[in-house]
Amino acid sequence: MPGHETAGSLPRPRHIAIIMDGNGRWAYRQHLPRVAGHRRGAEVVREMVQACAESGIPHLTLFAFSTENWRRPPLEVRLLMNLFRLLLRREIRKLHENGVRLRIIGDRSSLEPDLQEMIREAEERTAANRRLNLNLAVNYGGRWDIAQAARKAVQEMHSAGEDPGQISEERIAVHLSLADVPNPDLLIRTGGEQRISNFLVWQLAYTEFYFTDTLWPDFGREALEGALRSFGQRQRRFGRTGDQILEGSCASE
């Protein structure tokens, strides 16, 4: 499905997903410890949330910590989790006041109990907000997401007396972490790498990709607008031909 359009402008995405890469390299270039890059990156998160809310983009999903990130040095992992706690304490009131709904996707079972409780309270507090849906992927992996959804679908079918051998894409999709929001229209990855790194593997099937060498701590509003302009100039076909898209556009005018 295409992104929504604003009057007199290029089409804009309904859902942006971002792989926030480059915090460590940014800190290294500034001759600072890696945690300084993560702290600066957290400030950019705040800026992106505000920019999306003001632009009328209803869904934003950020890759904060992957299932593979546990392989990082233990000290860095502890610092990241402590930073996450700090952000939840400091930012939840502002998010709530600005109509932002916060949701954490990923396997919470590996997180410390106090962090799990903080997440639960933050989600409950912002559950009724509708201006922007902010999804933070924490201890998340796309393959994990598909596997847990498939397990739930099979259990559901088994309980209903149905043959799990007849499982469909639709039965799996309703159990994915973001089943109730549209799939991302645009994926942005900062930091120069050009891969999805096990992020939203199922949901990115027809997403437009935008890769930039800009490190995440340097990715501001102007950089976001550049990504949005690139998205707006693309023709999204979803298996159809370019002529079919043009014919459909003419018919709707």
GILINSUL-V245275 format. One record per pair of residues at least 12 apart in sequence whose C-alpha atoms are under 7 Angstrom apart, sorted by the first residue. I is the first residue (numbers start at 1). J is the second residue. D is the distance in Angstrom with one decimal. If there is no record, write none. Layout:
BEGIN
i:I j:J d:D
i:I j:J d:D
END
This chain:
BEGIN
i:2 j:236 d:6.8
i:3 j:185 d:6.5
i:10 j:232 d:4.9
i:11 j:232 d:4.9
i:12 j:228 d:6.6
i:12 j:232 d:6.1
i:13 j:57 d:6.7
i:13 j:185 d:5.4
i:13 j:186 d:6.5
i:14 j:57 d:5.3
i:14 j:58 d:5.8
i:14 j:59 d:6.2
i:14 j:185 d:6.6
i:15 j:57 d:6.7
i:15 j:58 d:6.5
i:15 j:59 d:4.5
i:15 j:60 d:5.7
i:15 j:182 d:6.9
i:15 j:183 d:6.9
i:15 j:184 d:4.7
i:15 j:185 d:5.5
i:15 j:186 d:6.7
i:16 j:59 d:6.4
i:16 j:60 d:5.0
i:16 j:61 d:6.3
i:16 j:184 d:5.5
i:16 j:185 d:6.2
i:16 j:186 d:5.0
i:16 j:187 d:6.0
i:17 j:60 d:5.8
i:17 j:61 d:4.6
i:17 j:62 d:5.8
i:17 j:184 d:6.0
i:17 j:186 d:6.3
i:17 j:187 d:4.7
i:17 j:188 d:6.3
i:18 j:61 d:6.3
i:18 j:62 d:5.0
i:18 j:63 d:6.3
i:18 j:187 d:5.6
i:18 j:188 d:4.7
i:18 j:189 d:5.8
i:19 j:62 d:6.3
i:19 j:63 d:5.1
i:19 j:188 d:6.3
i:19 j:189 d:4.7
i:19 j:190 d:6.6
i:20 j:63 d:6.4
i:20 j:189 d:6.3
i:20 j:190 d:5.9
i:20 j:216 d:5.5
i:21 j:189 d:6.8
i:21 j:190 d:5.2
i:21 j:191 d:5.0
i:21 j:215 d:6.4
i:21 j:216 d:5.6
i:22 j:190 d:6.8
i:22 j:191 d:4.8
i:22 j:215 d:4.6
i:22 j:216 d:5.3
i:23 j:37 d:4.4
i:23 j:38 d:5.4
i:23 j:41 d:6.2
i:23 j:215 d:6.8
i:23 j:216 d:6.1
i:23 j:217 d:6.2
i:24 j:37 d:5.5
i:26 j:215 d:6.5
i:26 j:217 d:6.9
i:35 j:79 d:7.0
i:37 j:217 d:6.9
i:40 j:217 d:5.6
i:41 j:216 d:6.2
i:41 j:217 d:4.7
i:44 j:217 d:6.2
i:44 j:220 d:6.8
i:51 j:221 d:6.8
i:53 j:131 d:6.6
i:53 j:132 d:5.7
i:58 j:131 d:6.6
i:58 j:132 d:4.7
i:58 j:133 d:6.0
i:59 j:132 d:5.8
i:59 j:133 d:4.8
i:59 j:134 d:6.2
i:60 j:133 d:6.2
i:60 j:134 d:5.0
i:60 j:135 d:6.2
i:61 j:134 d:5.9
i:61 j:135 d:4.5
i:61 j:136 d:5.8
i:62 j:135 d:6.3
i:62 j:136 d:5.0
i:62 j:137 d:6.0
i:63 j:136 d:6.2
i:63 j:137 d:4.9
i:64 j:136 d:6.2
i:64 j:137 d:5.5
i:64 j:138 d:5.6
i:65 j:137 d:6.4
i:65 j:138 d:4.6
i:65 j:139 d:5.3
i:65 j:140 d:6.7
i:66 j:138 d:6.2
i:66 j:139 d:4.7
i:66 j:140 d:4.8
i:66 j:141 d:5.8
i:67 j:139 d:4.7
i:67 j:140 d:5.3
i:67 j:141 d:5.5
i:85 j:115 d:6.7
i:92 j:122 d:6.4
i:96 j:126 d:5.5
i:99 j:129 d:4.8
i:99 j:130 d:6.0
i:99 j:131 d:5.0
i:99 j:132 d:6.7
i:100 j:126 d:6.7
i:100 j:129 d:5.5
i:100 j:130 d:6.4
i:100 j:131 d:5.7
i:100 j:132 d:4.8
i:100 j:133 d:5.9
i:100 j:134 d:6.7
i:101 j:126 d:4.8
i:101 j:127 d:5.7
i:101 j:129 d:5.0
i:101 j:130 d:6.5
i:101 j:132 d:6.2
i:101 j:133 d:4.9
i:101 j:134 d:5.9
i:102 j:122 d:7.0
i:102 j:123 d:5.6
i:102 j:126 d:6.1
i:102 j:133 d:6.3
i:102 j:134 d:4.9
i:102 j:135 d:6.0
i:103 j:123 d:5.7
i:103 j:134 d:6.2
i:103 j:135 d:4.8
i:103 j:136 d:6.3
i:104 j:135 d:5.7
i:104 j:136 d:4.8
i:104 j:137 d:5.9
i:104 j:138 d:6.6
i:105 j:135 d:6.7
i:105 j:136 d:6.1
i:105 j:137 d:4.8
i:105 j:138 d:6.2
i:105 j:140 d:6.6
i:105 j:177 d:6.1
i:106 j:137 d:5.8
i:106 j:138 d:5.4
i:106 j:139 d:5.2
i:106 j:140 d:4.1
i:107 j:139 d:5.6
i:107 j:140 d:6.2
i:108 j:139 d:7.0
i:141 j:198 d:5.4
i:141 j:199 d:5.8
i:142 j:198 d:4.9
i:142 j:199 d:4.9
i:142 j:200 d:4.7
i:142 j:201 d:4.7
i:142 j:202 d:6.9
i:143 j:198 d:6.7
i:143 j:201 d:6.8
i:145 j:176 d:6.1
i:145 j:177 d:6.6
i:146 j:176 d:6.6
i:149 j:172 d:5.5
i:149 j:175 d:4.7
i:149 j:176 d:5.3
i:150 j:172 d:5.3
i:152 j:175 d:6.8
i:153 j:171 d:5.9
i:153 j:172 d:5.7
i:183 j:203 d:5.4
i:183 j:204 d:6.9
i:184 j:203 d:6.8
i:184 j:204 d:6.5
i:184 j:207 d:5.9
i:185 j:207 d:4.9
i:185 j:208 d:6.1
i:186 j:207 d:5.5
i:186 j:208 d:4.8
i:186 j:209 d:6.0
i:187 j:207 d:6.6
i:187 j:208 d:6.1
i:187 j:209 d:4.9
i:187 j:210 d:6.0
i:188 j:209 d:6.2
i:188 j:210 d:4.8
i:188 j:211 d:6.0
i:189 j:210 d:6.4
i:189 j:211 d:5.0
i:189 j:212 d:6.4
i:190 j:211 d:6.2
i:190 j:212 d:5.1
i:190 j:213 d:6.0
i:190 j:214 d:5.6
i:190 j:215 d:5.5
i:190 j:216 d:5.6
i:191 j:212 d:6.3
i:191 j:213 d:4.8
i:191 j:214 d:5.3
i:191 j:215 d:4.4
i:191 j:216 d:6.5
i:192 j:211 d:6.6
i:192 j:212 d:5.4
i:192 j:213 d:3.9
i:192 j:214 d:6.9
i:194 j:211 d:6.2
i:206 j:238 d:6.8
i:210 j:227 d:6.5
END
